[in-house]
């Protein structure tokens, strides 16, 4: 896969609003570990290698247990996630798959039991933002760092 455009290099000003949202979210009060799980789960659903690479590295650097990242796709079957994380992950899936789920009342009720209204707003903004980043990275074929040496090996062999 070849990168189509590098939005960051081409027009940094165009992504400044997204970066401002990221800066707000970083200090909004949600736990960083929870935020990493949400970003990873949405990126798994969307199939965004670039974002999965980035957010798994960040999560591990901040002390996340690799087992929780490995099992994230099967979080419903694992006891490694807290009720708060489970509510956030269900909401992440509901909003990421919004055309199919329409954000079910039961997912929102589980969220209300674990989060304040402000936290629900911030969590929803987080899910919307990572979905936007996924769409940009996938659509523009952003290369994660592990793809670059692999592509160079393939091109050298041709």
PEQUIRA-V18396 format. One record per backbone hydrogen bond with DSSP energy under -1.0 kcal/mol. NH is the residue of the N-H (numbers start at 1). CO is the residue of the C=O. If there is no record, write none. Layout:
BEGIN
nh | co
NH | CO
NH | CO
END
This chain:
BEGIN
nh | co
4 | 140
5 | 140
10 | 6
11 | 7
14 | 11
15 | 12
19 | 15
20 | 16
21 | 17
22 | 18
23 | 19
24 | 20
25 | 21
26 | 22
28 | 25
35 | 31
36 | 32
37 | 33
38 | 34
39 | 35
40 | 36
41 | 37
42 | 38
43 | 39
44 | 40
45 | 41
46 | 42
47 | 43
48 | 43
52 | 48
53 | 49
54 | 50
55 | 51
56 | 52
57 | 53
58 | 54
59 | 55
60 | 56
61 | 57
62 | 58
63 | 60
64 | 59
68 | 65
69 | 65
70 | 66
71 | 67
74 | 71
75 | 72
77 | 74
86 | 82
87 | 83
88 | 84
89 | 85
90 | 86
91 | 87
92 | 88
93 | 89
94 | 90
95 | 91
96 | 92
97 | 93
98 | 95
100 | 97
101 | 97
102 | 98
108 | 104
109 | 105
110 | 106
111 | 107
112 | 108
113 | 109
114 | 111
115 | 111
120 | 116
121 | 117
122 | 118
123 | 119
124 | 120
125 | 121
126 | 122
127 | 123
128 | 124
129 | 125
130 | 126
131 | 127
132 | 128
133 | 129
134 | 130
135 | 131
136 | 132
137 | 133
138 | 134
139 | 135
140 | 136
142 | 137
147 | 144
151 | 147
152 | 148
153 | 149
154 | 150
155 | 151
156 | 152
157 | 153
158 | 154
END
